[in-house]
Amino acid sequence: MNAPDILHLLTLQIPVGQADRLAAWLGEAVDVAAVEHTRRGAASAWVEVAVPDATQARLIEAAARSAFPVEASRIQVQTPRDWVAACQAHFPVVEAGRRLRIVPAHLDPRPAPTAGRSDVVVQCGLSFGTGQHFTTRFCLDALDRLADREPGASVLDVGCGTGVLALAASALGFGPVAGTDLDPSAVAQATENAGLNPGIPPPSFLVHDLTAGPLPVRADIVVANLFSRLLVDYARRLDAAAGRWLLLTGIQEPETDDVLAAFLPLGWTVARAEGDAEWSGLVLRRGGR
Ligand SMILES: C[S@@+](CC[C@H](N)C(=O)[O-])C[C@H]1O[C@@H](n2cnc3c(N)ncnc32)[C@H](O)[C@@H]1O
């Protein structure tokens, strides 16, 4: 899919405590990756989504206003370049786990290497996955921990976005590594990001919609940073693709029990559970401890 020529950037101002929920709702309701902006000490946060169509932007604005305590909103017409520039301005270097560092591709000069950390270079685009969000960091950290225990295991990242998790898995020595996403532009961006990391064995990225059919790849470790409804409804499909480990996130904290109720009866046990009061992440292991 080619990038649209014009984007309608909807900015919603909301009390800071509601921003994660609004961003997740946008992701679920309209399947659009949202970007959150907060300022230290500010009571409000700003959540932005970019869509090609003006009517769609107005409908999302109206729906968000009826479902959330939106304090103010506006729609601006932008080119994709403006949007990418805005993302770049808010994309810092992120250290994750003990051995990873996510580096934005636009930084010139690139930061000096940090001893003991592998860099994963990711370009800001229209897809989710720059390593800043709790859910992405949770997966990066969990992969880092598993690298000691499961060296060389195969990994599948369902909903790969920018490809950051698959690239990190390859950098940690897992292989083969694959990523799937229903959005062809995410797959294109993930493939482009693989090209920015010549030192990392390139994962294979494939277009696949989890709701449409069985996953095209099986792996020892399956990572899914999606959202709770999808995890619950397609638990059997994720279970069928996963050998020994499932890393699940994109879960809002109160929905954690629903996700567990879908996976534990399939023979998974909880090896690790983490949360930040808004989001939670689960590391599940097949069988007993
Ligand atoms: C929250 S982002 C995660 C991106 C990246 N893996 C990370 O952890 O930063 C979720 C991704 O899942 C994709 N997605 C949503 N629904 C999906 C589905 N039904 N099948 C496959 N991918 C899906 C979205 O396009 C998006 O790129």
The ligand as a MOL file (V3000), in Angstrom:
LIG
                    3D

  0  0  0     0  0            999 V3000
M  V30 BEGIN CTAB
M  V30 COUNTS 27 29 0 0 0
M  V30 BEGIN ATOM
M  V30 1 C 0.6120 -2.4320 19.3510 0
M  V30 2 S 1.2700 -2.6820 17.7340 0 CHG=1
M  V30 3 C 2.7120 -3.6710 18.1330 0
M  V30 4 C 3.9270 -3.3430 17.2750 0
M  V30 5 C 5.2340 -3.9890 17.7210 0
M  V30 6 N 5.1390 -5.4580 17.6680 0
M  V30 7 C 5.6190 -3.5510 19.1220 0
M  V30 8 O 5.5230 -4.3680 20.0420 0
M  V30 9 O 5.9890 -2.3940 19.3110 0 CHG=-1
M  V30 10 C 0.0970 -3.8750 17.1280 0
M  V30 11 C 0.3000 -4.2690 15.6760 0
M  V30 12 O -0.6090 -5.3390 15.4210 0
M  V30 13 C -1.1430 -5.1840 14.1460 0
M  V30 14 N -2.4310 -5.8820 14.1260 0
M  V30 15 C -3.6330 -5.4480 14.6080 0
M  V30 16 N -4.5940 -6.3730 14.3670 0
M  V30 17 C -3.9670 -7.4360 13.7460 0
M  V30 18 C -4.4340 -8.6790 13.2030 0
M  V30 19 N -5.7140 -9.0110 13.2560 0
M  V30 20 N -3.5430 -9.5010 12.6180 0
M  V30 21 C -2.2310 -9.1470 12.5240 0
M  V30 22 N -1.7370 -7.9640 12.9770 0
M  V30 23 C -2.5930 -7.1170 13.5860 0
M  V30 24 C -1.2410 -3.6740 13.9350 0
M  V30 25 O -1.2530 -3.3550 12.5460 0
M  V30 26 C -0.0070 -3.1690 14.6600 0
M  V30 27 O 1.0890 -3.0170 13.7860 0
M  V30 END ATOM
M  V30 BEGIN BOND
M  V30 1 1 1 2
M  V30 2 1 2 3
M  V30 3 1 2 10
M  V30 4 1 3 4
M  V30 5 1 4 5
M  V30 6 1 5 6
M  V30 7 1 5 7
M  V30 8 2 7 8
M  V30 9 1 7 9
M  V30 10 1 10 11
M  V30 11 1 11 12
M  V30 12 1 11 26
M  V30 13 1 12 13
M  V30 14 1 13 14
M  V30 15 1 13 24
M  V30 16 1 14 15
M  V30 17 1 14 23
M  V30 18 2 15 16
M  V30 19 1 16 17
M  V30 20 1 17 18
M  V30 21 2 17 23
M  V30 22 1 18 19
M  V30 23 2 18 20
M  V30 24 1 20 21
M  V30 25 2 21 22
M  V30 26 1 22 23
M  V30 27 1 24 25
M  V30 28 1 24 26
M  V30 29 1 26 27
M  V30 END BOND
M  V30 END CTAB
M  END
